[in-house]
Amino acid sequence: MVDVTREIGRLISISLHYHPEDEIDPSERQFIHRFGWGVIAVAGPKMPFSLIDDMLESKEINPAFAAYLRARWAELVAECA
């Protein structure tokens, strides 16, 4: 069983030190990829974007990281189509 709260907390943690000009750590990039696939598999292809919007609206993630997630997860959704 996956602790979703902990996993979302990890996304928030990554966001805190994310800078668009820096490369994301490979383990964090892998986590983002797998978490995105998990959200899509469990909740459907629109849910990752709703999650990003909710986290952005509540200021849990910064706009630059939201844009990064949106781009990465859009690639995953496209693979599902």
PDB file of N, CA, C and O in Angstrom, chain B, residues numbered from 101:
ATOM      1  N   MET B 101       0.845  -1.172   0.000  1.00  0.00           N
ATOM      2  CA  MET B 101       0.000   0.000   0.000  1.00  0.00           C
ATOM      3  C   MET B 101       0.894   1.239   0.000  1.00  0.00           C
ATOM      4  O   MET B 101       1.942   1.274   0.645  1.00  0.00           O
ATOM      5  N   VAL B 102       0.454   2.241  -0.732  1.00  0.00           N
ATOM      6  CA  VAL B 102       1.216   3.482  -0.870  1.00  0.00           C
ATOM      7  C   VAL B 102       0.616   4.542   0.050  1.00  0.00           C
ATOM      8  O   VAL B 102      -0.602   4.719   0.092  1.00  0.00           O
ATOM      9  N   ASP B 103       1.469   5.238   0.780  1.00  0.00           N
ATOM     10  CA  ASP B 103       1.040   6.355   1.612  1.00  0.00           C
ATOM     11  C   ASP B 103       1.042   7.602   0.719  1.00  0.00           C
ATOM     12  O   ASP B 103       2.081   8.233   0.524  1.00  0.00           O
ATOM     13  N   VAL B 104      -0.119   7.945   0.189  1.00  0.00           N
ATOM     14  CA  VAL B 104      -0.233   9.045  -0.766  1.00  0.00           C
ATOM     15  C   VAL B 104       0.193  10.368  -0.143  1.00  0.00           C
ATOM     16  O   VAL B 104       0.827  11.193  -0.801  1.00  0.00           O
ATOM     17  N   THR B 105      -0.153  10.571   1.121  1.00  0.00           N
ATOM     18  CA  THR B 105       0.226  11.810   1.797  1.00  0.00           C
ATOM     19  C   THR B 105       1.748  11.962   1.830  1.00  0.00           C
ATOM     20  O   THR B 105       2.277  13.048   1.596  1.00  0.00           O
ATOM     21  N   ARG B 106       2.435  10.875   2.118  1.00  0.00           N
ATOM     22  CA  ARG B 106       3.898  10.914   2.156  1.00  0.00           C
ATOM     23  C   ARG B 106       4.462  11.203   0.765  1.00  0.00           C
ATOM     24  O   ARG B 106       5.411  11.973   0.622  1.00  0.00           O
ATOM     25  N   GLU B 107       3.875  10.582  -0.257  1.00  0.00           N
ATOM     26  CA  GLU B 107       4.357  10.777  -1.624  1.00  0.00           C
ATOM     27  C   GLU B 107       4.123  12.212  -2.095  1.00  0.00           C
ATOM     28  O   GLU B 107       4.981  12.797  -2.756  1.00  0.00           O
ATOM     29  N   ILE B 108       2.978  12.771  -1.761  1.00  0.00           N
ATOM     30  CA  ILE B 108       2.718  14.174  -2.108  1.00  0.00           C
ATOM     31  C   ILE B 108       3.677  15.071  -1.335  1.00  0.00           C
ATOM     32  O   ILE B 108       4.153  16.076  -1.863  1.00  0.00           O
ATOM     33  N   GLY B 109       3.957  14.715  -0.104  1.00  0.00           N
ATOM     34  CA  GLY B 109       4.939  15.454   0.677  1.00  0.00           C
ATOM     35  C   GLY B 109       6.307  15.450   0.010  1.00  0.00           C
ATOM     36  O   GLY B 109       7.036  16.442   0.056  1.00  0.00           O
ATOM     37  N   ARG B 110       6.646  14.329  -0.607  1.00  0.00           N
ATOM     38  CA  ARG B 110       7.928  14.256  -1.321  1.00  0.00           C
ATOM     39  C   ARG B 110       7.932  15.203  -2.525  1.00  0.00           C
ATOM     40  O   ARG B 110       8.940  15.855  -2.796  1.00  0.00           O
ATOM     41  N   LEU B 111       6.805  15.280  -3.249  1.00  0.00           N
ATOM     42  CA  LEU B 111       6.710  16.249  -4.358  1.00  0.00           C
ATOM     43  C   LEU B 111       6.913  17.665  -3.847  1.00  0.00           C
ATOM     44  O   LEU B 111       7.634  18.457  -4.454  1.00  0.00           O
ATOM     45  N   ILE B 112       6.277  17.975  -2.736  1.00  0.00           N
ATOM     46  CA  ILE B 112       6.411  19.320  -2.158  1.00  0.00           C
ATOM     47  C   ILE B 112       7.865  19.569  -1.774  1.00  0.00           C
ATOM     48  O   ILE B 112       8.387  20.662  -1.996  1.00  0.00           O
ATOM     49  N   SER B 113       8.507  18.584  -1.213  1.00  0.00           N
ATOM     50  CA  SER B 113       9.913  18.717  -0.829  1.00  0.00           C
ATOM     51  C   SER B 113      10.807  18.977  -2.037  1.00  0.00           C
ATOM     52  O   SER B 113      11.708  19.814  -1.978  1.00  0.00           O
ATOM     53  N   ILE B 114      10.561  18.269  -3.120  1.00  0.00           N
ATOM     54  CA  ILE B 114      11.338  18.481  -4.354  1.00  0.00           C
ATOM     55  C   ILE B 114      11.114  19.903  -4.861  1.00  0.00           C
ATOM     56  O   ILE B 114      12.047  20.566  -5.314  1.00  0.00           O
ATOM     57  N   SER B 115       9.872  20.360  -4.779  1.00  0.00           N
ATOM     58  CA  SER B 115       9.541  21.710  -5.240  1.00  0.00           C
ATOM     59  C   SER B 115      10.309  22.781  -4.480  1.00  0.00           C
ATOM     60  O   SER B 115      10.673  23.808  -5.052  1.00  0.00           O
ATOM     61  N   LEU B 116      10.554  22.551  -3.210  1.00  0.00           N
ATOM     62  CA  LEU B 116      11.220  23.560  -2.377  1.00  0.00           C
ATOM     63  C   LEU B 116      12.620  23.892  -2.858  1.00  0.00           C
ATOM     64  O   LEU B 116      13.090  25.015  -2.673  1.00  0.00           O
ATOM     65  N   HIS B 117      13.292  22.926  -3.475  1.00  0.00           N
ATOM     66  CA  HIS B 117      14.651  23.207  -3.948  1.00  0.00           C
ATOM     67  C   HIS B 117      14.765  23.156  -5.476  1.00  0.00           C
ATOM     68  O   HIS B 117      15.867  23.103  -6.022  1.00  0.00           O
ATOM     69  N   TYR B 118      13.609  23.173  -6.158  1.00  0.00           N
ATOM     70  CA  TYR B 118      13.612  23.124  -7.623  1.00  0.00           C
ATOM     71  C   TYR B 118      13.923  24.504  -8.213  1.00  0.00           C
ATOM     72  O   TYR B 118      13.339  25.513  -7.819  1.00  0.00           O
ATOM     73  N   HIS B 119      14.847  24.517  -9.155  1.00  0.00           N
ATOM     74  CA  HIS B 119      15.156  25.710  -9.953  1.00  0.00           C
ATOM     75  C   HIS B 119      15.208  25.259 -11.411  1.00  0.00           C
ATOM     76  O   HIS B 119      15.921  24.308 -11.731  1.00  0.00           O
ATOM     77  N   PRO B 120      14.470  25.920 -12.295  1.00  0.00           N
ATOM     78  CA  PRO B 120      14.389  25.487 -13.694  1.00  0.00           C
ATOM     79  C   PRO B 120      15.746  25.348 -14.388  1.00  0.00           C
ATOM     80  O   PRO B 120      15.903  24.516 -15.281  1.00  0.00           O
ATOM     81  N   GLU B 121      16.713  26.148 -13.985  1.00  0.00           N
ATOM     82  CA  GLU B 121      18.012  26.097 -14.649  1.00  0.00           C
ATOM     83  C   GLU B 121      18.883  24.939 -14.158  1.00  0.00           C
ATOM     84  O   GLU B 121      19.905  24.627 -14.770  1.00  0.00           O
ATOM     85  N   ASP B 122      18.485  24.308 -13.067  1.00  0.00           N
ATOM     86  CA  ASP B 122      19.251  23.177 -12.531  1.00  0.00           C
ATOM     87  C   ASP B 122      18.649  21.850 -12.983  1.00  0.00           C
ATOM     88  O   ASP B 122      17.447  21.742 -13.222  1.00  0.00           O
ATOM     89  N   GLU B 123      19.495  20.868 -13.092  1.00  0.00           N
ATOM     90  CA  GLU B 123      19.046  19.517 -13.441  1.00  0.00           C
ATOM     91  C   GLU B 123      18.452  18.859 -12.192  1.00  0.00           C
ATOM     92  O   GLU B 123      18.996  18.990 -11.095  1.00  0.00           O
ATOM     93  N   ILE B 124      17.348  18.162 -12.367  1.00  0.00           N
ATOM     94  CA  ILE B 124      16.743  17.440 -11.250  1.00  0.00           C
ATOM     95  C   ILE B 124      17.549  16.168 -10.995  1.00  0.00           C
ATOM     96  O   ILE B 124      17.981  15.490 -11.927  1.00  0.00           O
ATOM     97  N   ASP B 125      17.737  15.867  -9.734  1.00  0.00           N
ATOM     98  CA  ASP B 125      18.434  14.659  -9.324  1.00  0.00           C
ATOM     99  C   ASP B 125      17.766  13.440  -9.988  1.00  0.00           C
ATOM    100  O   ASP B 125      16.538  13.368 -10.035  1.00  0.00           O
ATOM    101  N   PRO B 126      18.553  12.491 -10.495  1.00  0.00           N
ATOM    102  CA  PRO B 126      17.976  11.327 -11.178  1.00  0.00           C
ATOM    103  C   PRO B 126      16.968  10.537 -10.330  1.00  0.00           C
ATOM    104  O   PRO B 126      15.971  10.050 -10.862  1.00  0.00           O
ATOM    105  N   SER B 127      17.212  10.407  -9.036  1.00  0.00           N
ATOM    106  CA  SER B 127      16.268   9.665  -8.197  1.00  0.00           C
ATOM    107  C   SER B 127      14.951  10.430  -8.055  1.00  0.00           C
ATOM    108  O   SER B 127      13.881   9.823  -7.995  1.00  0.00           O
ATOM    109  N   GLU B 128      15.029  11.757  -8.001  1.00  0.00           N
ATOM    110  CA  GLU B 128      13.810  12.568  -7.934  1.00  0.00           C
ATOM    111  C   GLU B 128      13.068  12.534  -9.259  1.00  0.00           C
ATOM    112  O   GLU B 128      11.838  12.494  -9.283  1.00  0.00           O
ATOM    113  N   ARG B 129      13.807  12.548 -10.360  1.00  0.00           N
ATOM    114  CA  ARG B 129      13.192  12.464 -11.690  1.00  0.00           C
ATOM    115  C   ARG B 129      12.458  11.127 -11.839  1.00  0.00           C
ATOM    116  O   ARG B 129      11.355  11.071 -12.383  1.00  0.00           O
ATOM    117  N   GLN B 130      13.080  10.060 -11.354  1.00  0.00           N
ATOM    118  CA  GLN B 130      12.449   8.733 -11.416  1.00  0.00           C
ATOM    119  C   GLN B 130      11.189   8.691 -10.543  1.00  0.00           C
ATOM    120  O   GLN B 130      10.171   8.129 -10.948  1.00  0.00           O
ATOM    121  N   PHE B 131      11.258   9.283  -9.354  1.00  0.00           N
ATOM    122  CA  PHE B 131      10.093   9.342  -8.486  1.00  0.00           C
ATOM    123  C   PHE B 131       8.948  10.085  -9.162  1.00  0.00           C
ATOM    124  O   PHE B 131       7.810   9.614  -9.154  1.00  0.00           O
ATOM    125  N   ILE B 132       9.243  11.240  -9.745  1.00  0.00           N
ATOM    126  CA  ILE B 132       8.220  12.041 -10.429  1.00  0.00           C
ATOM    127  C   ILE B 132       7.578  11.235 -11.552  1.00  0.00           C
ATOM    128  O   ILE B 132       6.359  11.269 -11.727  1.00  0.00           O
ATOM    129  N   HIS B 133       8.387  10.519 -12.304  1.00  0.00           N
ATOM    130  CA  HIS B 133       7.887   9.689 -13.403  1.00  0.00           C
ATOM    131  C   HIS B 133       6.958   8.593 -12.868  1.00  0.00           C
ATOM    132  O   HIS B 133       5.845   8.419 -13.364  1.00  0.00           O
ATOM    133  N   ARG B 134       7.417   7.873 -11.873  1.00  0.00           N
ATOM    134  CA  ARG B 134       6.618   6.763 -11.327  1.00  0.00           C
ATOM    135  C   ARG B 134       5.361   7.259 -10.624  1.00  0.00           C
ATOM    136  O   ARG B 134       4.301   6.642 -10.733  1.00  0.00           O
ATOM    137  N   PHE B 135       5.476   8.364  -9.908  1.00  0.00           N
ATOM    138  CA  PHE B 135       4.304   8.911  -9.233  1.00  0.00           C
ATOM    139  C   PHE B 135       3.263   9.355 -10.264  1.00  0.00           C
ATOM    140  O   PHE B 135       2.067   9.128 -10.086  1.00  0.00           O
ATOM    141  N   GLY B 136       3.726   9.981 -11.329  1.00  0.00           N
ATOM    142  CA  GLY B 136       2.817  10.391 -12.405  1.00  0.00           C
ATOM    143  C   GLY B 136       2.091   9.202 -13.001  1.00  0.00           C
ATOM    144  O   GLY B 136       0.878   9.248 -13.205  1.00  0.00           O
ATOM    145  N   TRP B 137       2.837   8.123 -13.285  1.00  0.00           N
ATOM    146  CA  TRP B 137       2.201   6.907 -13.815  1.00  0.00           C
ATOM    147  C   TRP B 137       1.181   6.360 -12.829  1.00  0.00           C
ATOM    148  O   TRP B 137       0.098   5.929 -13.223  1.00  0.00           O
ATOM    149  N   GLY B 138       1.526   6.378 -11.558  1.00  0.00           N
ATOM    150  CA  GLY B 138       0.604   5.871 -10.541  1.00  0.00           C
ATOM    151  C   GLY B 138      -0.685   6.654 -10.479  1.00  0.00           C
ATOM    152  O   GLY B 138      -1.767   6.072 -10.399  1.00  0.00           O
ATOM    153  N   VAL B 139      -0.580   7.969 -10.515  1.00  0.00           N
ATOM    154  CA  VAL B 139      -1.774   8.822 -10.476  1.00  0.00           C
ATOM    155  C   VAL B 139      -2.634   8.565 -11.704  1.00  0.00           C
ATOM    156  O   VAL B 139      -3.856   8.461 -11.600  1.00  0.00           O
ATOM    157  N   ILE B 140      -2.002   8.462 -12.861  1.00  0.00           N
ATOM    158  CA  ILE B 140      -2.747   8.197 -14.098  1.00  0.00           C
ATOM    159  C   ILE B 140      -3.443   6.842 -14.024  1.00  0.00           C
ATOM    160  O   ILE B 140      -4.614   6.723 -14.386  1.00  0.00           O
ATOM    161  N   ALA B 141      -2.726   5.822 -13.556  1.00  0.00           N
ATOM    162  CA  ALA B 141      -3.282   4.465 -13.496  1.00  0.00           C
ATOM    163  C   ALA B 141      -4.460   4.368 -12.534  1.00  0.00           C
ATOM    164  O   ALA B 141      -5.437   3.673 -12.812  1.00  0.00           O
ATOM    165  N   VAL B 142      -4.369   5.061 -11.406  1.00  0.00           N
ATOM    166  CA  VAL B 142      -5.401   4.955 -10.386  1.00  0.00           C
ATOM    167  C   VAL B 142      -6.572   5.903 -10.641  1.00  0.00           C
ATOM    168  O   VAL B 142      -7.730   5.535 -10.440  1.00  0.00           O
ATOM    169  N   ALA B 143      -6.267   7.125 -11.084  1.00  0.00           N
ATOM    170  CA  ALA B 143      -7.308   8.151 -11.141  1.00  0.00           C
ATOM    171  C   ALA B 143      -7.619   8.679 -12.534  1.00  0.00           C
ATOM    172  O   ALA B 143      -8.533   9.490 -12.690  1.00  0.00           O
ATOM    173  N   GLY B 144      -6.887   8.242 -13.543  1.00  0.00           N
ATOM    174  CA  GLY B 144      -7.164   8.682 -14.905  1.00  0.00           C
ATOM    175  C   GLY B 144      -6.232   9.791 -15.371  1.00  0.00           C
ATOM    176  O   GLY B 144      -5.508  10.385 -14.572  1.00  0.00           O
ATOM    177  N   PRO B 145      -6.257  10.065 -16.674  1.00  0.00           N
ATOM    178  CA  PRO B 145      -5.282  10.982 -17.275  1.00  0.00           C
ATOM    179  C   PRO B 145      -5.466  12.464 -16.940  1.00  0.00           C
ATOM    180  O   PRO B 145      -4.551  13.254 -17.174  1.00  0.00           O
ATOM    181  N   LYS B 146      -6.597  12.855 -16.410  1.00  0.00           N
ATOM    182  CA  LYS B 146      -6.796  14.269 -16.067  1.00  0.00           C
ATOM    183  C   LYS B 146      -6.344  14.589 -14.640  1.00  0.00           C
ATOM    184  O   LYS B 146      -6.061  15.741 -14.310  1.00  0.00           O
ATOM    185  N   MET B 147      -6.282  13.563 -13.808  1.00  0.00           N
ATOM    186  CA  MET B 147      -5.992  13.795 -12.399  1.00  0.00           C
ATOM    187  C   MET B 147      -4.615  14.393 -12.119  1.00  0.00           C
ATOM    188  O   MET B 147      -4.508  15.227 -11.219  1.00  0.00           O
ATOM    189  N   PRO B 148      -3.553  14.015 -12.839  1.00  0.00           N
ATOM    190  CA  PRO B 148      -2.262  14.649 -12.533  1.00  0.00           C
ATOM    191  C   PRO B 148      -2.325  16.175 -12.652  1.00  0.00           C
ATOM    192  O   PRO B 148      -1.706  16.890 -11.864  1.00  0.00           O
ATOM    193  N   PHE B 149      -3.068  16.662 -13.627  1.00  0.00           N
ATOM    194  CA  PHE B 149      -3.155  18.109 -13.842  1.00  0.00           C
ATOM    195  C   PHE B 149      -4.021  18.771 -12.779  1.00  0.00           C
ATOM    196  O   PHE B 149      -3.753  19.900 -12.369  1.00  0.00           O
ATOM    197  N   SER B 150      -5.062  18.068 -12.333  1.00  0.00           N
ATOM    198  CA  SER B 150      -5.877  18.583 -11.226  1.00  0.00           C
ATOM    199  C   SER B 150      -5.049  18.654  -9.946  1.00  0.00           C
ATOM    200  O   SER B 150      -5.156  19.610  -9.179  1.00  0.00           O
ATOM    201  N   LEU B 151      -4.224  17.635  -9.725  1.00  0.00           N
ATOM    202  CA  LEU B 151      -3.347  17.627  -8.555  1.00  0.00           C
ATOM    203  C   LEU B 151      -2.376  18.805  -8.604  1.00  0.00           C
ATOM    204  O   LEU B 151      -2.184  19.497  -7.604  1.00  0.00           O
ATOM    205  N   ILE B 152      -1.773  19.028  -9.753  1.00  0.00           N
ATOM    206  CA  ILE B 152      -0.848  20.160  -9.916  1.00  0.00           C
ATOM    207  C   ILE B 152      -1.579  21.472  -9.632  1.00  0.00           C
ATOM    208  O   ILE B 152      -1.071  22.319  -8.898  1.00  0.00           O
ATOM    209  N   ASP B 153      -2.766  21.642 -10.210  1.00  0.00           N
ATOM    210  CA  ASP B 153      -3.533  22.874 -10.002  1.00  0.00           C
ATOM    211  C   ASP B 153      -3.860  23.080  -8.521  1.00  0.00           C
ATOM    212  O   ASP B 153      -3.730  24.189  -8.001  1.00  0.00           O
ATOM    213  N   ASP B 154      -4.281  22.014  -7.851  1.00  0.00           N
ATOM    214  CA  ASP B 154      -4.616  22.113  -6.431  1.00  0.00           C
ATOM    215  C   ASP B 154      -3.395  22.479  -5.595  1.00  0.00           C
ATOM    216  O   ASP B 154      -3.478  23.325  -4.704  1.00  0.00           O
ATOM    217  N   MET B 155      -2.268  21.845  -5.882  1.00  0.00           N
ATOM    218  CA  MET B 155      -1.047  22.116  -5.124  1.00  0.00           C
ATOM    219  C   MET B 155      -0.546  23.535  -5.391  1.00  0.00           C
ATOM    220  O   MET B 155      -0.032  24.195  -4.488  1.00  0.00           O
ATOM    221  N   LEU B 156      -0.695  23.993  -6.614  1.00  0.00           N
ATOM    222  CA  LEU B 156      -0.276  25.347  -6.973  1.00  0.00           C
ATOM    223  C   LEU B 156      -1.187  26.373  -6.296  1.00  0.00           C
ATOM    224  O   LEU B 156      -0.717  27.366  -5.740  1.00  0.00           O
ATOM    225  N   GLU B 157      -2.483  26.121  -6.353  1.00  0.00           N
ATOM    226  CA  GLU B 157      -3.453  27.036  -5.750  1.00  0.00           C
ATOM    227  C   GLU B 157      -3.227  27.178  -4.240  1.00  0.00           C
ATOM    228  O   GLU B 157      -3.369  28.268  -3.685  1.00  0.00           O
ATOM    229  N   SER B 158      -2.877  26.077  -3.589  1.00  0.00           N
ATOM    230  CA  SER B 158      -2.643  26.126  -2.143  1.00  0.00           C
ATOM    231  C   SER B 158      -1.207  26.522  -1.804  1.00  0.00           C
ATOM    232  O   SER B 158      -0.803  26.515  -0.641  1.00  0.00           O
ATOM    233  N   LYS B 159      -0.448  26.865  -2.840  1.00  0.00           N
ATOM    234  CA  LYS B 159       0.941  27.329  -2.694  1.00  0.00           C
ATOM    235  C   LYS B 159       1.866  26.282  -2.075  1.00  0.00           C
ATOM    236  O   LYS B 159       2.829  26.617  -1.386  1.00  0.00           O
ATOM    237  N   GLU B 160       1.558  25.011  -2.329  1.00  0.00           N
ATOM    238  CA  GLU B 160       2.417  23.931  -1.849  1.00  0.00           C
ATOM    239  C   GLU B 160       3.608  23.704  -2.776  1.00  0.00           C
ATOM    240  O   GLU B 160       4.645  23.188  -2.359  1.00  0.00           O
ATOM    241  N   ILE B 161       3.444  24.097  -4.044  1.00  0.00           N
ATOM    242  CA  ILE B 161       4.536  24.012  -5.008  1.00  0.00           C
ATOM    243  C   ILE B 161       4.663  25.354  -5.715  1.00  0.00           C
ATOM    244  O   ILE B 161       3.709  26.130  -5.780  1.00  0.00           O
ATOM    245  N   ASN B 162       5.850  25.614  -6.240  1.00  0.00           N
ATOM    246  CA  ASN B 162       6.052  26.886  -6.930  1.00  0.00           C
ATOM    247  C   ASN B 162       5.660  26.760  -8.406  1.00  0.00           C
ATOM    248  O   ASN B 162       5.623  25.653  -8.942  1.00  0.00           O
ATOM    249  N   PRO B 163       5.368  27.885  -9.064  1.00  0.00           N
ATOM    250  CA  PRO B 163       4.921  27.857 -10.465  1.00  0.00           C
ATOM    251  C   PRO B 163       5.910  27.187 -11.417  1.00  0.00           C
ATOM    252  O   PRO B 163       5.493  26.512 -12.358  1.00  0.00           O
ATOM    253  N   ALA B 164       7.194  27.361 -11.192  1.00  0.00           N
ATOM    254  CA  ALA B 164       8.194  26.735 -12.074  1.00  0.00           C
ATOM    255  C   ALA B 164       8.142  25.220 -11.959  1.00  0.00           C
ATOM    256  O   ALA B 164       8.239  24.517 -12.965  1.00  0.00           O
ATOM    257  N   PHE B 165       7.990  24.718 -10.753  1.00  0.00           N
ATOM    258  CA  PHE B 165       7.905  23.269 -10.568  1.00  0.00           C
ATOM    259  C   PHE B 165       6.588  22.746 -11.133  1.00  0.00           C
ATOM    260  O   PHE B 165       6.548  21.652 -11.696  1.00  0.00           O
ATOM    261  N   ALA B 166       5.522  23.511 -10.989  1.00  0.00           N
ATOM    262  CA  ALA B 166       4.229  23.121 -11.566  1.00  0.00           C
ATOM    263  C   ALA B 166       4.359  22.977 -13.084  1.00  0.00           C
ATOM    264  O   ALA B 166       3.831  22.031 -13.669  1.00  0.00           O
ATOM    265  N   ALA B 167       5.053  23.904 -13.710  1.00  0.00           N
ATOM    266  CA  ALA B 167       5.260  23.834 -15.168  1.00  0.00           C
ATOM    267  C   ALA B 167       6.085  22.596 -15.528  1.00  0.00           C
ATOM    268  O   ALA B 167       5.794  21.921 -16.516  1.00  0.00           O
ATOM    269  N   TYR B 168       7.103  22.300 -14.738  1.00  0.00           N
ATOM    270  CA  TYR B 168       7.921  21.112 -14.974  1.00  0.00           C
ATOM    271  C   TYR B 168       7.061  19.844 -14.875  1.00  0.00           C
ATOM    272  O   TYR B 168       7.110  18.988 -15.759  1.00  0.00           O
ATOM    273  N   LEU B 169       6.270  19.727 -13.792  1.00  0.00           N
ATOM    274  CA  LEU B 169       5.404  18.551 -13.622  1.00  0.00           C
ATOM    275  C   LEU B 169       4.411  18.435 -14.779  1.00  0.00           C
ATOM    276  O   LEU B 169       4.198  17.351 -15.323  1.00  0.00           O
ATOM    277  N   ARG B 170       3.817  19.552 -15.140  1.00  0.00           N
ATOM    278  CA  ARG B 170       2.821  19.547 -16.233  1.00  0.00           C
ATOM    279  C   ARG B 170       3.449  19.008 -17.525  1.00  0.00           C
ATOM    280  O   ARG B 170       2.833  18.207 -18.228  1.00  0.00           O
ATOM    281  N   ALA B 171       4.658  19.442 -17.830  1.00  0.00           N
ATOM    282  CA  ALA B 171       5.335  18.980 -19.049  1.00  0.00           C
ATOM    283  C   ALA B 171       5.674  17.496 -18.965  1.00  0.00           C
ATOM    284  O   ALA B 171       5.440  16.751 -19.917  1.00  0.00           O
ATOM    285  N   ARG B 172       6.224  17.062 -17.834  1.00  0.00           N
ATOM    286  CA  ARG B 172       6.601  15.648 -17.698  1.00  0.00           C
ATOM    287  C   ARG B 172       5.375  14.748 -17.747  1.00  0.00           C
ATOM    288  O   ARG B 172       5.371  13.727 -18.435  1.00  0.00           O
ATOM    289  N   TRP B 173       4.329  15.137 -17.008  1.00  0.00           N
ATOM    290  CA  TRP B 173       3.163  14.275 -16.945  1.00  0.00           C
ATOM    291  C   TRP B 173       2.329  14.350 -18.218  1.00  0.00           C
ATOM    292  O   TRP B 173       1.596  13.408 -18.518  1.00  0.00           O
ATOM    293  N   ALA B 174       2.418  15.428 -18.968  1.00  0.00           N
ATOM    294  CA  ALA B 174       1.749  15.495 -20.273  1.00  0.00           C
ATOM    295  C   ALA B 174       2.360  14.448 -21.214  1.00  0.00           C
ATOM    296  O   ALA B 174       1.655  13.834 -22.016  1.00  0.00           O
ATOM    297  N   GLU B 175       3.662  14.257 -21.105  1.00  0.00           N
ATOM    298  CA  GLU B 175       4.315  13.210 -21.910  1.00  0.00           C
ATOM    299  C   GLU B 175       3.770  11.831 -21.558  1.00  0.00           C
ATOM    300  O   GLU B 175       3.551  11.005 -22.444  1.00  0.00           O
ATOM    301  N   LEU B 176       3.550  11.577 -20.259  1.00  0.00           N
ATOM    302  CA  LEU B 176       3.016  10.284 -19.844  1.00  0.00           C
ATOM    303  C   LEU B 176       1.584  10.095 -20.346  1.00  0.00           C
ATOM    304  O   LEU B 176       1.228   9.020 -20.827  1.00  0.00           O
ATOM    305  N   VAL B 177       0.777  11.131 -20.233  1.00  0.00           N
ATOM    306  CA  VAL B 177      -0.611  11.064 -20.700  1.00  0.00           C
ATOM    307  C   VAL B 177      -0.634  10.815 -22.204  1.00  0.00           C
ATOM    308  O   VAL B 177      -1.468  10.051 -22.689  1.00  0.00           O
ATOM    309  N   ALA B 178       0.264  11.444 -22.943  1.00  0.00           N
ATOM    310  CA  ALA B 178       0.332  11.254 -24.389  1.00  0.00           C
ATOM    311  C   ALA B 178       0.674   9.805 -24.728  1.00  0.00           C
ATOM    312  O   ALA B 178       0.177   9.260 -25.714  1.00  0.00           O
ATOM    313  N   GLU B 179       1.517   9.186 -23.917  1.00  0.00           N
ATOM    314  CA  GLU B 179       1.860   7.782 -24.142  1.00  0.00           C
ATOM    315  C   GLU B 179       0.650   6.869 -23.947  1.00  0.00           C
ATOM    316  O   GLU B 179       0.574   5.799 -24.551  1.00  0.00           O
ATOM    317  N   CYS B 180      -0.296   7.292 -23.104  1.00  0.00           N
ATOM    318  CA  CYS B 180      -1.491   6.492 -22.839  1.00  0.00           C
ATOM    319  C   CYS B 180      -2.517   6.593 -23.968  1.00  0.00           C
ATOM    320  O   CYS B 180      -3.353   5.705 -24.135  1.00  0.00           O
ATOM    321  N   ALA B 181      -2.452   7.663 -24.731  1.00  0.00           N
ATOM    322  CA  ALA B 181      -3.475   7.920 -25.758  1.00  0.00           C
ATOM    323  C   ALA B 181      -3.357   6.968 -26.927  1.00  0.00           C
ATOM    324  O   ALA B 181      -4.140   7.050 -27.873  1.00  0.00           O
TER     325      ALA B 181
END
